[in-house]
Amino acid sequence: MARDVFIKKAFVDEEIEYAHRSYRPAVHLASAFAAREALAKASGLGLAKMGLHEAWVRRDEAGSPHICLSPALEEEFSKKGIRKIWLSISHEGDFAVAVVVLED
């Protein structure tokens, strides 16, 4: 029960649905969280200021991950001169890691 509450607080519906369609939902949720945390650190905002639902991971037709931003966060990044977000996610066993590079 507490796990479900955390999942709803930490992820958008799109991420939850994508994870539950996979054979290892926890790994996909972990990678989405890692991506969010990498973005928060790369931008200098931190998770507390950025908010958990302000950015999320969307997969394209090929399965490549991309970061989506809320309008408010998109405006904040624009003010900082950030024009492009590069995201790489990797899984190994039960572990997930994400790297974000911000381009101006």
N, C-alpha and C positions, 0 to 999 in steps of 0.2 A: 504494500500500500504506500509506504513512504517513498519507495522507489518510483512509483507512478507519479507521485506529486513532484518529485525532483525532475523527472523526465519532462513533464508539462511545463515546469518553470524554466528549464534549461534549453529546450529545443522547440523549434517551430514545427507545426504539423507536417510540413513537407519532409523534414528530416526524420521525424518519427515514422512516417509512412514508408519512406525509403528503407530505413533500417529494418522495419518489420517484414519487408519483402525479401530481405536477404536471409541467408542461412545462419548468420552470426550477428544478430541485431546489436549486441553490446559493443562489438568492435566498431561498427559503423557509427554508433552514437559517440563512442570515445574519440573517433577520428574527427567528427564534427565539432566536439568540444575542444579538441586540440587545435583545430583550425581557428576557432573563435579566440582561444587564448593566444595563439601566435599572432593573430591580427591585433589584438588588444596590446600586446607587448611591442610589436613592430611600430604601431602608431603612437605609442607613448601614452595612450589613454588609460590603459588598464581595464580589467573586466568591470570593476565597480563603476567607473565613469561611463563605459561603453554600454553596459546593459546586455543581458544575454539574448534578447530578441531583436537587437539592433542589427545583427549580422547573422547570416546563416549560410549553410553550404547547399548548393544546388549542383546536380550532376547533369551534364549535357548528354546528347544521344549516345556518344561513345563511352560514357561513364566517367569522363574527366570532371573533377570537382572545380567549382568556381565559388567565390564569395559573393553573396548578394548583400546589399546594404539597405537599411531603412532610409527614407528620404532625409531624416534628421542627421543620420550618420554620414550619408552621402554629402550633405552640405558641410558638415564638419571636416570631412576629408578634403573637400574642394578648397575650403579656407586654408588648410594646411598645404595645399599644392599637390595633393596626392591624386594622380590621374589614373593609375592602373594598379591592380592588385594581382600578384602572381601567387598561386597556391599549389603546394605539393603535399600530398598525403601518402603515408606508407603504413602498412600493417605488417606485423610479424608476430605470429601466435596471438596472444591476448593483448599485445601492445599496439598502440597507434602513435604516430608522430606526424606533426604538420609543420611546414615551413612556409612563411609568408614573406614576400618581398614587395615593398611598396615603391612604385615608380612615379616620379614627378614629370 
